[in-house]
Amino acid sequence: MDVVKQLERIFGRYAIPNLSLYLVIGQVFFWSVSFLGFFEIERIALLPLAVLQGEVWRMLTFLLVPPNAHPVFIAFAWYLFWMMGGALESHWGVFRYNLFLLTGWLLTMVVAFLFPYHYATNLFLAGSVFLAFALLNPDFEMLLFFILPVKIKWLALIQWIGYGYTLVMGSWSVRLAVLAAIGNFLLFFAGDIINRIRTGRRRMEHQARAVAARPDEREPRHRCFACGKTDLTHPQLDFRYCSQCAGEECYCPEHLGNHPHTVEKT
């Protein structure tokens, strides 16, 4: 993307390396103090109405709100986000990965302020990181429930199905939050997806041409020793080998019982 390169030349020096790690550390800290009863997570969550009343820090601190789940699954989610974010940063470079998260943050903010009385979540922004990693590494294997190996492309498919269900059944605030995450993903991967579709279509067209090639351009598996008919010119015929002939001659049904048998020369 030429635009990204231009932005990197101007703002690249402001990019933050290891941004995923810092976000995870922040979430670990706030989860810990909340778990110990020293802090209420709602004070850093994104509530647009509170932002309009002066609590502007919420626009950034909501990124540090930890997932709401069992501690084991929270730790696993932190590990995945750190690992996948680091992989994307290595693949794209620091600036482009920062830009990916920044774009998702901006889209999430826009959607959030459409519903000022509802808390916004960072869940779908993290989901866009997962989808980006899955698209770039479709055969990466994960241990589901720490036991069953499964390729990440199938987990990404499940997530897409879940997004589709949410778009149909969810509230408008959640629907738009999902669209923000999908929009962030498409802004960075639309070109790659289109190229993959074109490549797949060309491959299918090539295979179709190979299948539809003229019979004389392909080698037949069976050819009648008497008349020359083949399984390509007459695919409806059942070709057999004569058990009374000394060689490996193949015959069509018409000549299988009506041909001079060959004998082995001595």
Secondary structure, 3 states (H helix, E strand, C coil): CHHHHHHHHHHHHHCCCCHHHHHHHHHHHHHHHHHCCCCCHHHCCECHHHHHCCCCCHHHHHHHCCCCCCHHHHHHHHHHHHHHHHHHHHHHCHHHHHHHHHHHHHHHHHHHCCCCCCCECCHHHHHHHHHHHHHHCCCCEEEECCCEEEEHHHHHHHHHHHHHHHHHHCCHHHHHHHHHHHHHHHHHHHHHHHHHHHHHHHHHHHHHHHHCCCHHHCCCCCEECCCCCECCCCCCCCCEECCCCCCCCEECHHHHCCCCCCCCCC
